[in-house]
Amino acid sequence: MQIEVNSLSKSYGTTEHQVVAVKSASFTVGSGEFLSIVGHSGSGKSTLLSMIGGILRPGSGAVKIDGKDLWSHGDNELAQIRNRSFAFVYQFASLVPTLTAAENVLLPTIFGGTATRRDAETLLEQVGLGNRLSSYPSELSGGEQQRVAIARAFINRPSLILADEPTGNLDEETEAEIMKLFERFNQQEKITIIMVTHNTDLAARAHRRFKMKAGVIEELK
């Protein structure tokens, strides 16, 4: 999946009291690339990620996916694209407490997809949770819950993973394990990944690094 971000901007507030969250962001992400965006809280990186993911409508500019403007689609088409081609991983796993690990992984298939229970079990095995298929979130550690969330993100075999501080709530050891999972899926499945983080060490493990400050993004060499 080729992604082109062209002069993307987003502001909040009134004309008199306007806060610029993202200012004229422009860059491309090649198919199968792993890109990181580092920046402090409030720098605009989560807003940028939401616009690329079809969640937050830009104030101006465009996001092109394989040459087609993402935001030219209607709401229903956008929802289908998000479910079929995109997947999101956030700082908190946000698992459904009344569902088992396997059932949580299968949740996105309700809205479309052909994955089976066996596919969910295979993914959980790949993230090291083959023995926790029937466990509920309350029975899992924070790191285990995040692994379930990652397996859930991959269940529909997306072309793009958008990760917003995916290790921000984890200890260093678990953080390293989660990063290895992202790298493995990126290398083996050739899935494009854009990861937002405040951790410069994690950001350095991506193919390309960007820094965001006060809504302005620039590539780090």
Biotite code that builds the C-alpha atoms (Angstrom):
import biotite.structure as struc

atoms = struc.array([
    struc.Atom([0.000, 0.000, 0.000], chain_id="A", res_id=1, res_name="MET", atom_name="CA", element="C"),
    struc.Atom([1.468, 3.329, -1.137], chain_id="A", res_id=2, res_name="GLN", atom_name="CA", element="C"),
    struc.Atom([0.523, 6.354, 0.983], chain_id="A", res_id=3, res_name="ILE", atom_name="CA", element="C"),
    struc.Atom([0.932, 9.981, -0.042], chain_id="A", res_id=4, res_name="GLU", atom_name="CA", element="C"),
    struc.Atom([0.321, 12.745, 2.489], chain_id="A", res_id=5, res_name="VAL", atom_name="CA", element="C"),
    struc.Atom([0.016, 16.086, 0.691], chain_id="A", res_id=6, res_name="ASN", atom_name="CA", element="C"),
    struc.Atom([-0.044, 19.415, 2.604], chain_id="A", res_id=7, res_name="SER", atom_name="CA", element="C"),
    struc.Atom([-2.222, 17.918, 5.329], chain_id="A", res_id=8, res_name="LEU", atom_name="CA", element="C"),
    struc.Atom([-3.388, 20.422, 7.956], chain_id="A", res_id=9, res_name="SER", atom_name="CA", element="C"),
    struc.Atom([-5.809, 20.475, 10.871], chain_id="A", res_id=10, res_name="LYS", atom_name="CA", element="C"),
    struc.Atom([-6.783, 23.309, 13.204], chain_id="A", res_id=11, res_name="SER", atom_name="CA", element="C"),
    struc.Atom([-9.166, 23.644, 16.139], chain_id="A", res_id=12, res_name="TYR", atom_name="CA", element="C"),
    struc.Atom([-11.001, 26.585, 17.654], chain_id="A", res_id=13, res_name="GLY", atom_name="CA", element="C"),
    struc.Atom([-12.270, 29.836, 16.195], chain_id="A", res_id=14, res_name="THR", atom_name="CA", element="C"),
    struc.Atom([-10.587, 32.138, 13.720], chain_id="A", res_id=15, res_name="THR", atom_name="CA", element="C"),
    struc.Atom([-9.593, 34.450, 16.582], chain_id="A", res_id=16, res_name="GLU", atom_name="CA", element="C"),
    struc.Atom([-8.336, 31.636, 18.837], chain_id="A", res_id=17, res_name="HIS", atom_name="CA", element="C"),
    struc.Atom([-7.089, 28.942, 16.508], chain_id="A", res_id=18, res_name="GLN", atom_name="CA", element="C"),
    struc.Atom([-4.825, 26.075, 17.520], chain_id="A", res_id=19, res_name="VAL", atom_name="CA", element="C"),
    struc.Atom([-2.905, 24.437, 14.675], chain_id="A", res_id=20, res_name="VAL", atom_name="CA", element="C"),
    struc.Atom([-2.570, 20.714, 15.409], chain_id="A", res_id=21, res_name="ALA", atom_name="CA", element="C"),
    struc.Atom([-0.970, 19.709, 12.093], chain_id="A", res_id=22, res_name="VAL", atom_name="CA", element="C"),
    struc.Atom([0.616, 22.147, 9.650], chain_id="A", res_id=23, res_name="LYS", atom_name="CA", element="C"),
    struc.Atom([1.153, 21.283, 5.974], chain_id="A", res_id=24, res_name="SER", atom_name="CA", element="C"),
    struc.Atom([2.422, 17.734, 6.514], chain_id="A", res_id=25, res_name="ALA", atom_name="CA", element="C"),
    struc.Atom([3.776, 16.115, 3.325], chain_id="A", res_id=26, res_name="SER", atom_name="CA", element="C"),
    struc.Atom([5.537, 12.760, 2.950], chain_id="A", res_id=27, res_name="PHE", atom_name="CA", element="C"),
    struc.Atom([5.148, 9.366, 1.308], chain_id="A", res_id=28, res_name="THR", atom_name="CA", element="C"),
    struc.Atom([5.191, 5.854, 2.723], chain_id="A", res_id=29, res_name="VAL", atom_name="CA", element="C"),
    struc.Atom([6.153, 3.035, 0.406], chain_id="A", res_id=30, res_name="GLY", atom_name="CA", element="C"),
    struc.Atom([4.459, -0.341, 0.401], chain_id="A", res_id=31, res_name="SER", atom_name="CA", element="C"),
    struc.Atom([5.884, -2.537, 3.159], chain_id="A", res_id=32, res_name="GLY", atom_name="CA", element="C"),
    struc.Atom([7.738, 0.292, 4.903], chain_id="A", res_id=33, res_name="GLU", atom_name="CA", element="C"),
    struc.Atom([7.916, 0.698, 8.669], chain_id="A", res_id=34, res_name="PHE", atom_name="CA", element="C"),
    struc.Atom([7.799, 4.408, 9.499], chain_id="A", res_id=35, res_name="LEU", atom_name="CA", element="C"),
    struc.Atom([7.940, 6.019, 12.938], chain_id="A", res_id=36, res_name="SER", atom_name="CA", element="C"),
    struc.Atom([6.834, 9.477, 14.031], chain_id="A", res_id=37, res_name="ILE", atom_name="CA", element="C"),
    struc.Atom([8.334, 10.694, 17.300], chain_id="A", res_id=38, res_name="VAL", atom_name="CA", element="C"),
    struc.Atom([7.268, 13.721, 19.288], chain_id="A", res_id=39, res_name="GLY", atom_name="CA", element="C"),
    struc.Atom([6.153, 14.957, 22.673], chain_id="A", res_id=40, res_name="HIS", atom_name="CA", element="C"),
    struc.Atom([2.543, 14.888, 23.826], chain_id="A", res_id=41, res_name="SER", atom_name="CA", element="C"),
    struc.Atom([0.552, 17.586, 22.045], chain_id="A", res_id=42, res_name="GLY", atom_name="CA", element="C"),
    struc.Atom([2.887, 17.757, 19.046], chain_id="A", res_id=43, res_name="SER", atom_name="CA", element="C"),
    struc.Atom([0.098, 16.700, 16.649], chain_id="A", res_id=44, res_name="GLY", atom_name="CA", element="C"),
    struc.Atom([1.230, 13.168, 15.863], chain_id="A", res_id=45, res_name="LYS", atom_name="CA", element="C"),
    struc.Atom([-1.990, 11.436, 16.968], chain_id="A", res_id=46, res_name="SER", atom_name="CA", element="C"),
    struc.Atom([-4.069, 13.931, 14.997], chain_id="A", res_id=47, res_name="THR", atom_name="CA", element="C"),
    struc.Atom([-1.949, 13.225, 11.938], chain_id="A", res_id=48, res_name="LEU", atom_name="CA", element="C"),
    struc.Atom([-2.376, 9.480, 12.381], chain_id="A", res_id=49, res_name="LEU", atom_name="CA", element="C"),
    struc.Atom([-6.151, 9.853, 12.691], chain_id="A", res_id=50, res_name="SER", atom_name="CA", element="C"),
    struc.Atom([-6.320, 11.787, 9.409], chain_id="A", res_id=51, res_name="MET", atom_name="CA", element="C"),
    struc.Atom([-4.215, 9.180, 7.601], chain_id="A", res_id=52, res_name="ILE", atom_name="CA", element="C"),
    struc.Atom([-6.462, 6.453, 9.013], chain_id="A", res_id=53, res_name="GLY", atom_name="CA", element="C"),
    struc.Atom([-9.697, 7.986, 7.792], chain_id="A", res_id=54, res_name="GLY", atom_name="CA", element="C"),
    struc.Atom([-10.981, 8.797, 11.277], chain_id="A", res_id=55, res_name="ILE", atom_name="CA", element="C"),
    struc.Atom([-10.497, 12.572, 11.471], chain_id="A", res_id=56, res_name="LEU", atom_name="CA", element="C"),
    struc.Atom([-11.294, 14.730, 8.455], chain_id="A", res_id=57, res_name="ARG", atom_name="CA", element="C"),
    struc.Atom([-8.459, 17.114, 7.494], chain_id="A", res_id=58, res_name="PRO", atom_name="CA", element="C"),
    struc.Atom([-8.932, 20.854, 7.424], chain_id="A", res_id=59, res_name="GLY", atom_name="CA", element="C"),
    struc.Atom([-6.999, 20.926, 4.147], chain_id="A", res_id=60, res_name="SER", atom_name="CA", element="C"),
    struc.Atom([-4.703, 18.750, 2.076], chain_id="A", res_id=61, res_name="GLY", atom_name="CA", element="C"),
    struc.Atom([-5.075, 15.158, 0.984], chain_id="A", res_id=62, res_name="ALA", atom_name="CA", element="C"),
    struc.Atom([-4.243, 11.571, 1.888], chain_id="A", res_id=63, res_name="VAL", atom_name="CA", element="C"),
    struc.Atom([-3.832, 9.357, -1.164], chain_id="A", res_id=64, res_name="LYS", atom_name="CA", element="C"),
    struc.Atom([-3.925, 5.577, -0.859], chain_id="A", res_id=65, res_name="ILE", atom_name="CA", element="C"),
    struc.Atom([-2.490, 3.912, -3.959], chain_id="A", res_id=66, res_name="ASP", atom_name="CA", element="C"),
    struc.Atom([-3.133, 7.148, -5.861], chain_id="A", res_id=67, res_name="GLY", atom_name="CA", element="C"),
    struc.Atom([-6.760, 7.715, -4.776], chain_id="A", res_id=68, res_name="LYS", atom_name="CA", element="C"),
    struc.Atom([-7.804, 10.458, -2.362], chain_id="A", res_id=69, res_name="ASP", atom_name="CA", element="C"),
    struc.Atom([-8.939, 8.715, 0.830], chain_id="A", res_id=70, res_name="LEU", atom_name="CA", element="C"),
    struc.Atom([-11.246, 11.529, 1.851], chain_id="A", res_id=71, res_name="TRP", atom_name="CA", element="C"),
    struc.Atom([-13.083, 11.542, -1.498], chain_id="A", res_id=72, res_name="SER", atom_name="CA", element="C"),
    struc.Atom([-14.962, 8.461, -0.253], chain_id="A", res_id=73, res_name="HIS", atom_name="CA", element="C"),
    struc.Atom([-18.296, 8.671, 1.526], chain_id="A", res_id=74, res_name="GLY", atom_name="CA", element="C"),
    struc.Atom([-18.731, 7.615, 5.146], chain_id="A", res_id=75, res_name="ASP", atom_name="CA", element="C"),
    struc.Atom([-19.808, 4.058, 4.303], chain_id="A", res_id=76, res_name="ASN", atom_name="CA", element="C"),
    struc.Atom([-16.882, 3.552, 1.932], chain_id="A", res_id=77, res_name="GLU", atom_name="CA", element="C"),
    struc.Atom([-14.488, 4.963, 4.529], chain_id="A", res_id=78, res_name="LEU", atom_name="CA", element="C"),
    struc.Atom([-15.802, 2.535, 7.128], chain_id="A", res_id=79, res_name="ALA", atom_name="CA", element="C"),
    struc.Atom([-15.258, -0.376, 4.723], chain_id="A", res_id=80, res_name="GLN", atom_name="CA", element="C"),
    struc.Atom([-11.700, 0.769, 3.936], chain_id="A", res_id=81, res_name="ILE", atom_name="CA", element="C"),
    struc.Atom([-10.869, 1.132, 7.643], chain_id="A", res_id=82, res_name="ARG", atom_name="CA", element="C"),
    struc.Atom([-12.139, -2.368, 8.368], chain_id="A", res_id=83, res_name="ASN", atom_name="CA", element="C"),
    struc.Atom([-10.772, -4.079, 5.261], chain_id="A", res_id=84, res_name="ARG", atom_name="CA", element="C"),
    struc.Atom([-7.427, -2.370, 4.656], chain_id="A", res_id=85, res_name="SER", atom_name="CA", element="C"),
    struc.Atom([-6.459, -0.536, 7.855], chain_id="A", res_id=86, res_name="PHE", atom_name="CA", element="C"),
    struc.Atom([-5.954, -1.681, 11.430], chain_id="A", res_id=87, res_name="ALA", atom_name="CA", element="C"),
    struc.Atom([-5.315, 0.357, 14.552], chain_id="A", res_id=88, res_name="PHE", atom_name="CA", element="C"),
    struc.Atom([-3.311, -0.402, 17.692], chain_id="A", res_id=89, res_name="VAL", atom_name="CA", element="C"),
    struc.Atom([-3.500, 2.041, 20.583], chain_id="A", res_id=90, res_name="TYR", atom_name="CA", element="C"),
    struc.Atom([-1.742, 2.480, 23.928], chain_id="A", res_id=91, res_name="GLN", atom_name="CA", element="C"),
    struc.Atom([-4.561, 0.674, 25.718], chain_id="A", res_id=92, res_name="PHE", atom_name="CA", element="C"),
    struc.Atom([-5.758, -2.684, 24.395], chain_id="A", res_id=93, res_name="ALA", atom_name="CA", element="C"),
    struc.Atom([-9.466, -1.829, 24.870], chain_id="A", res_id=94, res_name="SER", atom_name="CA", element="C"),
    struc.Atom([-10.554, -5.461, 24.852], chain_id="A", res_id=95, res_name="LEU", atom_name="CA", element="C"),
    struc.Atom([-14.181, -6.408, 25.446], chain_id="A", res_id=96, res_name="VAL", atom_name="CA", element="C"),
    struc.Atom([-14.166, -7.775, 29.023], chain_id="A", res_id=97, res_name="PRO", atom_name="CA", element="C"),
    struc.Atom([-16.916, -10.345, 28.430], chain_id="A", res_id=98, res_name="THR", atom_name="CA", element="C"),
    struc.Atom([-15.144, -11.959, 25.464], chain_id="A", res_id=99, res_name="LEU", atom_name="CA", element="C"),
    struc.Atom([-12.261, -14.427, 25.540], chain_id="A", res_id=100, res_name="THR", atom_name="CA", element="C"),
    struc.Atom([-8.927, -13.671, 23.891], chain_id="A", res_id=101, res_name="ALA", atom_name="CA", element="C"),
    struc.Atom([-9.921, -15.588, 20.753], chain_id="A", res_id=102, res_name="ALA", atom_name="CA", element="C"),
    struc.Atom([-13.319, -13.894, 20.615], chain_id="A", res_id=103, res_name="GLU", atom_name="CA", element="C"),
    struc.Atom([-11.704, -10.457, 20.971], chain_id="A", res_id=104, res_name="ASN", atom_name="CA", element="C"),
    struc.Atom([-9.370, -11.229, 18.077], chain_id="A", res_id=105, res_name="VAL", atom_name="CA", element="C"),
    struc.Atom([-12.344, -12.224, 15.913], chain_id="A", res_id=106, res_name="LEU", atom_name="CA", element="C"),
    struc.Atom([-14.306, -9.068, 16.732], chain_id="A", res_id=107, res_name="LEU", atom_name="CA", element="C"),
    struc.Atom([-13.391, -7.098, 13.550], chain_id="A", res_id=108, res_name="PRO", atom_name="CA", element="C"),
    struc.Atom([-14.769, -9.918, 11.381], chain_id="A", res_id=109, res_name="THR", atom_name="CA", element="C"),
    struc.Atom([-18.284, -8.976, 12.505], chain_id="A", res_id=110, res_name="ILE", atom_name="CA", element="C"),
    struc.Atom([-18.039, -5.987, 10.156], chain_id="A", res_id=111, res_name="PHE", atom_name="CA", element="C"),
    struc.Atom([-16.564, -7.969, 7.280], chain_id="A", res_id=112, res_name="GLY", atom_name="CA", element="C"),
    struc.Atom([-13.843, -10.465, 6.607], chain_id="A", res_id=113, res_name="GLY", atom_name="CA", element="C"),
    struc.Atom([-13.429, -14.172, 6.086], chain_id="A", res_id=114, res_name="THR", atom_name="CA", element="C"),
    struc.Atom([-11.182, -15.074, 9.030], chain_id="A", res_id=115, res_name="ALA", atom_name="CA", element="C"),
    struc.Atom([-12.150, -18.102, 11.086], chain_id="A", res_id=116, res_name="THR", atom_name="CA", element="C"),
    struc.Atom([-11.749, -19.154, 14.706], chain_id="A", res_id=117, res_name="ARG", atom_name="CA", element="C"),
    struc.Atom([-8.696, -21.149, 13.643], chain_id="A", res_id=118, res_name="ARG", atom_name="CA", element="C"),
    struc.Atom([-7.164, -18.000, 12.112], chain_id="A", res_id=119, res_name="ASP", atom_name="CA", element="C"),
    struc.Atom([-7.636, -16.224, 15.457], chain_id="A", res_id=120, res_name="ALA", atom_name="CA", element="C"),
    struc.Atom([-6.032, -19.108, 17.299], chain_id="A", res_id=121, res_name="GLU", atom_name="CA", element="C"),
    struc.Atom([-3.078, -19.126, 14.895], chain_id="A", res_id=122, res_name="THR", atom_name="CA", element="C"),
    struc.Atom([-2.493, -15.401, 15.423], chain_id="A", res_id=123, res_name="LEU", atom_name="CA", element="C"),
    struc.Atom([-2.636, -15.801, 19.191], chain_id="A", res_id=124, res_name="LEU", atom_name="CA", element="C"),
    struc.Atom([-0.122, -18.622, 18.903], chain_id="A", res_id=125, res_name="GLU", atom_name="CA", element="C"),
    struc.Atom([2.127, -16.338, 16.836], chain_id="A", res_id=126, res_name="GLN", atom_name="CA", element="C"),
    struc.Atom([2.067, -13.673, 19.552], chain_id="A", res_id=127, res_name="VAL", atom_name="CA", element="C"),
    struc.Atom([2.832, -16.248, 22.246], chain_id="A", res_id=128, res_name="GLY", atom_name="CA", element="C"),
    struc.Atom([-0.668, -16.710, 23.648], chain_id="A", res_id=129, res_name="LEU", atom_name="CA", element="C"),
    struc.Atom([-1.562, -20.131, 22.304], chain_id="A", res_id=130, res_name="GLY", atom_name="CA", element="C"),
    struc.Atom([-2.296, -21.260, 25.854], chain_id="A", res_id=131, res_name="ASN", atom_name="CA", element="C"),
    struc.Atom([-4.579, -18.302, 26.654], chain_id="A", res_id=132, res_name="ARG", atom_name="CA", element="C"),
    struc.Atom([-7.212, -18.681, 23.919], chain_id="A", res_id=133, res_name="LEU", atom_name="CA", element="C"),
    struc.Atom([-10.111, -18.946, 26.370], chain_id="A", res_id=134, res_name="SER", atom_name="CA", element="C"),
    struc.Atom([-8.806, -16.429, 28.907], chain_id="A", res_id=135, res_name="SER", atom_name="CA", element="C"),
    struc.Atom([-10.759, -13.234, 29.589], chain_id="A", res_id=136, res_name="TYR", atom_name="CA", element="C"),
    struc.Atom([-9.011, -9.824, 29.678], chain_id="A", res_id=137, res_name="PRO", atom_name="CA", element="C"),
    struc.Atom([-9.170, -9.711, 33.483], chain_id="A", res_id=138, res_name="SER", atom_name="CA", element="C"),
    struc.Atom([-7.088, -12.897, 33.526], chain_id="A", res_id=139, res_name="GLU", atom_name="CA", element="C"),
    struc.Atom([-4.346, -11.426, 31.324], chain_id="A", res_id=140, res_name="LEU", atom_name="CA", element="C"),
    struc.Atom([-1.461, -9.090, 32.141], chain_id="A", res_id=141, res_name="SER", atom_name="CA", element="C"),
    struc.Atom([-1.177, -5.710, 30.447], chain_id="A", res_id=142, res_name="GLY", atom_name="CA", element="C"),
    struc.Atom([1.391, -7.066, 28.010], chain_id="A", res_id=143, res_name="GLY", atom_name="CA", element="C"),
    struc.Atom([-0.763, -10.079, 27.209], chain_id="A", res_id=144, res_name="GLU", atom_name="CA", element="C"),
    struc.Atom([-3.767, -7.841, 26.583], chain_id="A", res_id=145, res_name="GLN", atom_name="CA", element="C"),
    struc.Atom([-1.693, -5.759, 24.161], chain_id="A", res_id=146, res_name="GLN", atom_name="CA", element="C"),
    struc.Atom([-0.645, -8.911, 22.328], chain_id="A", res_id=147, res_name="ARG", atom_name="CA", element="C"),
    struc.Atom([-4.316, -9.809, 21.925], chain_id="A", res_id=148, res_name="VAL", atom_name="CA", element="C"),
    struc.Atom([-4.923, -6.310, 20.534], chain_id="A", res_id=149, res_name="ALA", atom_name="CA", element="C"),
    struc.Atom([-2.105, -6.806, 18.022], chain_id="A", res_id=150, res_name="ILE", atom_name="CA", element="C"),
    struc.Atom([-3.505, -10.187, 16.956], chain_id="A", res_id=151, res_name="ALA", atom_name="CA", element="C"),
    struc.Atom([-6.911, -8.500, 16.575], chain_id="A", res_id=152, res_name="ARG", atom_name="CA", element="C"),
    struc.Atom([-5.346, -5.829, 14.361], chain_id="A", res_id=153, res_name="ALA", atom_name="CA", element="C"),
    struc.Atom([-3.982, -8.488, 11.999], chain_id="A", res_id=154, res_name="PHE", atom_name="CA", element="C"),
    struc.Atom([-7.080, -10.723, 11.804], chain_id="A", res_id=155, res_name="ILE", atom_name="CA", element="C"),
    struc.Atom([-8.396, -9.181, 8.559], chain_id="A", res_id=156, res_name="ASN", atom_name="CA", element="C"),
    struc.Atom([-4.897, -9.128, 7.024], chain_id="A", res_id=157, res_name="ARG", atom_name="CA", element="C"),
    struc.Atom([-4.757, -5.331, 6.624], chain_id="A", res_id=158, res_name="PRO", atom_name="CA", element="C"),
    struc.Atom([-2.416, -3.546, 4.264], chain_id="A", res_id=159, res_name="SER", atom_name="CA", element="C"),
    struc.Atom([-1.673, -0.792, 6.791], chain_id="A", res_id=160, res_name="LEU", atom_name="CA", element="C"),
    struc.Atom([-1.190, -0.801, 10.566], chain_id="A", res_id=161, res_name="ILE", atom_name="CA", element="C"),
    struc.Atom([-1.509, 2.521, 12.376], chain_id="A", res_id=162, res_name="LEU", atom_name="CA", element="C"),
    struc.Atom([-0.018, 2.241, 15.869], chain_id="A", res_id=163, res_name="ALA", atom_name="CA", element="C"),
    struc.Atom([-0.456, 5.095, 18.349], chain_id="A", res_id=164, res_name="ASP", atom_name="CA", element="C"),
    struc.Atom([1.910, 4.679, 21.331], chain_id="A", res_id=165, res_name="GLU", atom_name="CA", element="C"),
    struc.Atom([1.413, 0.885, 21.235], chain_id="A", res_id=166, res_name="PRO", atom_name="CA", element="C"),
    struc.Atom([3.945, 0.276, 24.015], chain_id="A", res_id=167, res_name="THR", atom_name="CA", element="C"),
    struc.Atom([3.338, 3.421, 26.051], chain_id="A", res_id=168, res_name="GLY", atom_name="CA", element="C"),
    struc.Atom([1.706, 1.540, 28.924], chain_id="A", res_id=169, res_name="ASN", atom_name="CA", element="C"),
    struc.Atom([4.187, -1.355, 29.138], chain_id="A", res_id=170, res_name="LEU", atom_name="CA", element="C"),
    struc.Atom([7.412, -2.166, 30.966], chain_id="A", res_id=171, res_name="ASP", atom_name="CA", element="C"),
    struc.Atom([10.694, -2.316, 29.021], chain_id="A", res_id=172, res_name="GLU", atom_name="CA", element="C"),
    struc.Atom([10.766, -6.092, 28.631], chain_id="A", res_id=173, res_name="GLU", atom_name="CA", element="C"),
    struc.Atom([7.208, -6.299, 27.323], chain_id="A", res_id=174, res_name="THR", atom_name="CA", element="C"),
    struc.Atom([7.838, -3.235, 25.161], chain_id="A", res_id=175, res_name="GLU", atom_name="CA", element="C"),
    struc.Atom([10.716, -5.064, 23.455], chain_id="A", res_id=176, res_name="ALA", atom_name="CA", element="C"),
    struc.Atom([8.525, -8.118, 22.843], chain_id="A", res_id=177, res_name="GLU", atom_name="CA", element="C"),
    struc.Atom([5.767, -6.016, 21.279], chain_id="A", res_id=178, res_name="ILE", atom_name="CA", element="C"),
    struc.Atom([8.264, -4.284, 18.988], chain_id="A", res_id=179, res_name="MET", atom_name="CA", element="C"),
    struc.Atom([9.577, -7.655, 17.824], chain_id="A", res_id=180, res_name="LYS", atom_name="CA", element="C"),
    struc.Atom([6.015, -8.627, 16.892], chain_id="A", res_id=181, res_name="LEU", atom_name="CA", element="C"),
    struc.Atom([5.574, -5.484, 14.786], chain_id="A", res_id=182, res_name="PHE", atom_name="CA", element="C"),
    struc.Atom([8.913, -6.045, 13.076], chain_id="A", res_id=183, res_name="GLU", atom_name="CA", element="C"),
    struc.Atom([8.106, -9.691, 12.376], chain_id="A", res_id=184, res_name="ARG", atom_name="CA", element="C"),
    struc.Atom([4.703, -8.948, 10.843], chain_id="A", res_id=185, res_name="PHE", atom_name="CA", element="C"),
    struc.Atom([6.236, -6.107, 8.823], chain_id="A", res_id=186, res_name="ASN", atom_name="CA", element="C"),
    struc.Atom([9.011, -8.315, 7.464], chain_id="A", res_id=187, res_name="GLN", atom_name="CA", element="C"),
    struc.Atom([7.073, -11.527, 6.927], chain_id="A", res_id=188, res_name="GLN", atom_name="CA", element="C"),
    struc.Atom([3.692, -10.155, 5.817], chain_id="A", res_id=189, res_name="GLU", atom_name="CA", element="C"),
    struc.Atom([5.057, -6.988, 4.141], chain_id="A", res_id=190, res_name="LYS", atom_name="CA", element="C"),
    struc.Atom([2.443, -4.924, 5.959], chain_id="A", res_id=191, res_name="ILE", atom_name="CA", element="C"),
    struc.Atom([3.028, -1.163, 5.986], chain_id="A", res_id=192, res_name="THR", atom_name="CA", element="C"),
    struc.Atom([3.298, 0.227, 9.519], chain_id="A", res_id=193, res_name="ILE", atom_name="CA", element="C"),
    struc.Atom([3.150, 3.820, 10.740], chain_id="A", res_id=194, res_name="ILE", atom_name="CA", element="C"),
    struc.Atom([3.959, 4.036, 14.441], chain_id="A", res_id=195, res_name="MET", atom_name="CA", element="C"),
    struc.Atom([3.603, 7.115, 16.616], chain_id="A", res_id=196, res_name="VAL", atom_name="CA", element="C"),
    struc.Atom([5.738, 7.164, 19.772], chain_id="A", res_id=197, res_name="THR", atom_name="CA", element="C"),
    struc.Atom([7.528, 9.465, 22.188], chain_id="A", res_id=198, res_name="HIS", atom_name="CA", element="C"),
    struc.Atom([10.278, 6.864, 22.619], chain_id="A", res_id=199, res_name="ASN", atom_name="CA", element="C"),
    struc.Atom([13.269, 7.741, 20.419], chain_id="A", res_id=200, res_name="THR", atom_name="CA", element="C"),
    struc.Atom([14.872, 4.307, 20.877], chain_id="A", res_id=201, res_name="ASP", atom_name="CA", element="C"),
    struc.Atom([11.771, 2.556, 19.535], chain_id="A", res_id=202, res_name="LEU", atom_name="CA", element="C"),
    struc.Atom([11.437, 5.085, 16.720], chain_id="A", res_id=203, res_name="ALA", atom_name="CA", element="C"),
    struc.Atom([15.012, 4.325, 15.636], chain_id="A", res_id=204, res_name="ALA", atom_name="CA", element="C"),
    struc.Atom([14.049, 0.724, 14.844], chain_id="A", res_id=205, res_name="ARG", atom_name="CA", element="C"),
    struc.Atom([11.802, 1.785, 11.960], chain_id="A", res_id=206, res_name="ALA", atom_name="CA", element="C"),
    struc.Atom([12.974, 2.001, 8.352], chain_id="A", res_id=207, res_name="HIS", atom_name="CA", element="C"),
    struc.Atom([12.432, 5.760, 8.349], chain_id="A", res_id=208, res_name="ARG", atom_name="CA", element="C"),
    struc.Atom([11.997, 8.234, 11.186], chain_id="A", res_id=209, res_name="ARG", atom_name="CA", element="C"),
    struc.Atom([10.103, 11.495, 11.384], chain_id="A", res_id=210, res_name="PHE", atom_name="CA", element="C"),
    struc.Atom([9.946, 14.079, 14.146], chain_id="A", res_id=211, res_name="LYS", atom_name="CA", element="C"),
    struc.Atom([6.906, 16.164, 14.922], chain_id="A", res_id=212, res_name="MET", atom_name="CA", element="C"),
    struc.Atom([6.955, 19.423, 16.881], chain_id="A", res_id=213, res_name="LYS", atom_name="CA", element="C"),
    struc.Atom([4.167, 21.987, 17.197], chain_id="A", res_id=214, res_name="ALA", atom_name="CA", element="C"),
    struc.Atom([2.300, 20.447, 14.287], chain_id="A", res_id=215, res_name="GLY", atom_name="CA", element="C"),
    struc.Atom([5.272, 20.445, 11.888], chain_id="A", res_id=216, res_name="VAL", atom_name="CA", element="C"),
    struc.Atom([6.754, 17.182, 10.669], chain_id="A", res_id=217, res_name="ILE", atom_name="CA", element="C"),
    struc.Atom([10.238, 16.611, 9.283], chain_id="A", res_id=218, res_name="GLU", atom_name="CA", element="C"),
    struc.Atom([12.189, 13.506, 8.336], chain_id="A", res_id=219, res_name="GLU", atom_name="CA", element="C"),
    struc.Atom([15.199, 12.575, 10.419], chain_id="A", res_id=220, res_name="LEU", atom_name="CA", element="C"),
    struc.Atom([18.308, 11.413, 8.573], chain_id="A", res_id=221, res_name="LYS", atom_name="CA", element="C"),
])
